[in-house]
């Protein structure tokens, strides 16, 4: 991908003034990042070594990403659990304390307003939502609270005092041990921990999760300590910064959706192949869109999200049409890139259900050029999450 095309793919057209994370000056002055508009923020798309090297470094070492543009929300009150189960599709009541799950926020038609990581703590629930959706998510949650929970004990609190960074890659745990003396051997995938980093002089929240398919951590740090935190990590020889460009190609290799591309308010969890996130029973309260999801499950859907590999030289971008071997249009590409690990084009698309079976040969048209593609299982690159022993069985 050319740098010009990469920058354009992340650009936004909003006339509103762009926000900056607490690390903006650090990116520009210290790390010499190329900044672009993204989700209402000025964010680093890449650093001097470039997207390809950042991608490969993350797969082999440890990479540091600024994800402070993401929204962090704290839900408190004795009715918080019931409220959150009304808002998201996951089994939050079934989570152990300090455990997390990927879930979805739906509209009344079953469309996906956002995807979110939800963590249950003893005294509150923590949610991380997408940057481009966080204002809409808060409006949606506050609106539903006013409509259905006005007389109940629920508090929705944006958590804005902390920055959020992701340390991703096979050496991430080793780095935290070397830099902070932190033993993460009992920090399993999708668990959340509050730890005191004496070297930094503050407590941080650490979640063993991420958006790359690698082992890694998302770390919530008080913003007045974030520069010092990054200094300590980047002083380690295994750690280098990575931007939005590498984050996008890494998440696509991992088969992870990008809201606004691969999922949106026009697609339900059945179409999006995300029914694994949906709880099997109504739970404490039926979630918004519950009936529509049940209907789609029972009646079936016309299209489904699939992964595909490009069978010849070339890359297929989002928006490209997909046809069957008889020349009939049967789908649309939502994301596409070059996989540095597989050394070929990969992508996601929505295609007619009858041609969604793995191994089906199709044709994608990239700017009028036909490219042979084949429906493939995801993730394209095997995930390396650090799971608890019982989760591996």
N, C-alpha and C positions, 0 to 999 in steps of 0.2 A: 504494500500500500504506500503510495506517495505521501509525504508529509502534508502537502497541501490538501489532499483528499481527506487525510486523517483529521486535520484541524477542522475542515468543513463539516465532517460528520458529527463533531461534538458541539458545533456552534449553535447558539440559540438566537431567536429573532425578537425576543422581548425587548421593549423599549425601556423597561424598568432598570434602574441602576443595579449593577452587579454587586453582589455581596462578596465578602472575602472571609476565609477562615482565619483563625488565629495564626496559622502557619504561612500566610501569604508572603510576608517579607522574607521568611526563612526560605521558601521555595525560590523566590526571585533573586535575592541577594546572595544567599549562601550556596544554594544548589543549582542555580542558573537554569531553572525550569522554563519550558515554553508554556505560557499560560493561555488558556482558551475559555470562552464562556461555556458553562455547563450547568444546567438545572438552576440557573439564576445566580451562579457563583463564578468567580474567576478561579479556575482549577488547573493544576499541572497536567498537561497531556503527555509530556515526556521530558526527560532530562538529557544532558549532552550525549550520553552513550546511545540513545535511541531506543525505540520501542522493541525491536527484536532482541537486543541484548538484555533489556529489562525483563522481557518475557522469559528468556532462557535462564537468567539469573534466579528468578523466582522458582523455577522448576528444579534448580540445583542447589540453591543456597537459602538466603532469606532476604525478602524485599519489604520495604517500608512504604505504605500507602497512606496518604492523607484522605480520610473519609469523613472529615468533620462536617461536610455539607449535609450528611445524613441527619434525619431527625431522631432525637431521643426523647421519649415520652414516659413519664412515670404515672401510673394509675394507682390511687390509694383509696381507702375507705372499706368498710365492712362488706359492701356490695360490689367491690371492684372485680372479683372473679366472675360473678354472674354477668356483669356489664361486658367484660372482655369476651366472654363466651358468646355474647350476643353480637359482638362486632366482628370476631374472626371465626374461621371455620375449624380451627384445631381443638384438640382435647386438652385445654389448658388446666381444667380441674384435675386431670390425670397426671399432670407433670409433678415430679418431685420438686421440692424446694431447690432453688439454684440451678434448675434445668431449663433448657430452651427448646423451642421448636420453630421451624419455618411454618408460617401460616399465611392466610389470605384475608383481605378485607373486601367484602363483596357489596355491590349495590342490590337494590330490591329485585333486579332482573337476573341476578346471579353473575353479573359481570365483575371483573377483578379491578377494584379501585386501586389496590396496592398489594404488594407482598411485604411481609414483615417478620422480623425475628422477635418472638415473644418469650420472655423469661419470667418464671414464677419465683418470687421471693416470699419469705414468711410474712412480711408486712406490706408488700406492694407487688405490682406487676410492671415490668419494664418492657418497652417496645422500641425497636429501631425500625424506622420507615424510610422510604426513599426520599432523596432531597427534592426532586421535582414534584413530589406529591404531598409533602409534609403539611403544607397549609391546607390543602383539600382534605387530608386525613383528619386533621384537628377539627376542621369545620364539620366534617361528617360525624365524628365522635361526639362533639359538643351538641350537634343537632339531635342526635339520637338520645343523648343523655337528657336533653330538655323534653323530648317527646315521651320517652319511656321510663326514665330514671330520675325524674325531677324531684321526687320525694324520697329518693334513696341516697345512701351515703357513698358517693362516687366523686373523686377529684381527679381531673385530668391536668397534669402539670408538665409543660414542656421543660426538658432538662437541658438548659442552655449554657450552664457554667463550665461544662467539660468539652474538650476536643475529643475526637475519635480517630484513632489510627489503627491500621491493620499491619501486623507483622506476619508475613506469609512465606511458606517454603519449608523444605525438609530440615533446615537447620534452625528453625525458629525457636524451638524449645531449648536447644543447646545455647543459643544466643542469650535467652533470658536467664539461663543458669550462669553463663559467663559474666554477664553485665551486672545482674542484680542478685546473684546467688539464689535465684528462685527455682525451687523444685516443682516442676509441673507434671510429674509422673502420674499424679492422681487427678489431674485436670483433663477430663475426657471430653471428647467432641460434644458440643452443644451443652456444656456446663459453664456456669458463670461464677466468678469468685472475686471477693474483695480482698486485696492484699496491700500490705504496707511496704512500700519500697523505701527503705531507709536511705539509700543513696540519693534518692530524689526528694526525700523529706515529705512524702505525701502518700495517701491511699489512692489506689486506682481500682477500677473494675475491669476484670479480664474475662473475656469469653473465648473459649476454644472453638473458633468458627472462622468463616471467611467466605470469599467469593472467587476463589481460584482453583478449588479442588485439591489444594495442598493442605497439609497440616499447617496450623497457624492460629493466630490469636487476633481478636479485635479488642482494643484497649482504650478505655475511657479515662482520660487524664485531665485534671484541672487545667484550664487553658493558660493560667499563669505559670504552669510548669512544663508546658508542651515543648517549647524550644529546647530546654535542658534535657527532657526525656529523649528527644530525637538526637541530640548531640551524643548522648551516651550510647544509643543503639548504633548510630552511624559510625562511631569510632571503632566498632567491631568490624574486622576485615570481611566477615561473612555477609554484612548488611549493605545494601545499596537502595537508593530511592527508586520508586516506580510510579508511573502516572496512569492516567485514564486509558491511554492507548493499550498498554500492556494489560491493564485490568480487564479491558473488554475482550482481548484475544484469549486471556487465561480463563475467563468465565465461560466463554463459548466452547473452548476445549473441554471444560468441565460439565457442559450441558446445562448451564444455569441461565435462567431467563433474565432478560432486562425488561422492566416494565416500560411500556410505551412502544416497545418493539415486538417482543414475543408474547406479552400478555397485556391486556388493557380492558377497559370497561365494556367492550363489545364481545369479549370472550369469557366463557365460564370455565370452571375447573375441569369439566369433562373434556371440552375441546382442547384445553391447554395441557392435557395429560398430567394434571396435578391433583387427581383425586386421592392420592396417597397422603395429602395434607389434610384431608377432610375427615372429621370424626365420624364414627359409624352410627352414633346415636345423637338425638337432639341435644344432649348434655344438660347443663343447668338451665339453658334457654335456647330455643332454636335460633341459629344465627341468621342475620339478614341475608336473604336470598336462598334460604334453606329449601323452600318448596320448588324453586326454579331448578336448583341443582338436582333435587330428587327426580323432577320431571325429565331433565336431560339425561340422567342416568338410566331411567326406565325406557325412554323413547329413543335414545341414541342421538347422535349429532352428525351433521353433514360433513364437518371437517375436524381434523385433529392435528395437533402440533407434533412434528416429527423432526428428527435430525437427518442430515444428509451429508454424504461425501461426494466431492466432485471427482468424477472418474477420469478426467483429462486435465491438461494444464489450464489453469484459469481459476478465478474467484468469482463467486456469485454474491451480489450485494442485496441488502434489504430492498424490497419493492419489485424485484424481478419476478416475472411470471413463470409458473411451472406448468408443463404440459405432459400428457401421457404420450405413449409411442404412436398413438393415432392422431396426434396434433390437437387434442382438445385441452383447453385450459382447465386445470384441476387444482390450482393452488397458487400461493404467493409466498415468496421468501420474506422472512422477518428479520433475520440477522445472517451475516455471512462474512467470513474472513479467511486468511491463510493461516493454517496451523503450523507453527514452527516445529512442533514435535512430530506431527505426521507428515509434514512437508507436502501438504496438499490442501485444497480448498475444503472448508467445512461450513455448515450453516444449519439454521432452523427454518421451518416453513409450516404453514397450514396447508394441508392437502385434503382432498376428498377422502372420506374414511375408507372407501373400498380400495384405495391405493396406498394406504398408510402402513402396510405390512413391511417389516424389515426385509431388505433385499430387493424391494421393488425398484425397477429401473424407470427413471423419468428424465425429462429434458427441461433445463432451466434456460431462460433467455436473458442474458446479461447485455443490455444495450443492443438488442437485436441479434447477438451472437448466441447460437445454441450450444449448451454445454451439457454433457451427459452427467447425471447425478444418480445416486442410489440411496434409498432410504436406509438409515443406519441407526443402530442403537446408540444411546447416550448414557454416560459421558463418552466423548470421543477418546479422552485420555483418562485412564483409571484414577479414581479418587484415592487420596492417601490420608483420609481423616484418621485421627487418633481416637479410636473408639474404646469404650469400656469393654472388658473381657466378655461380659454376658451379651453385649450387642454384636459380637463377632460370630456368635453361634448360629 
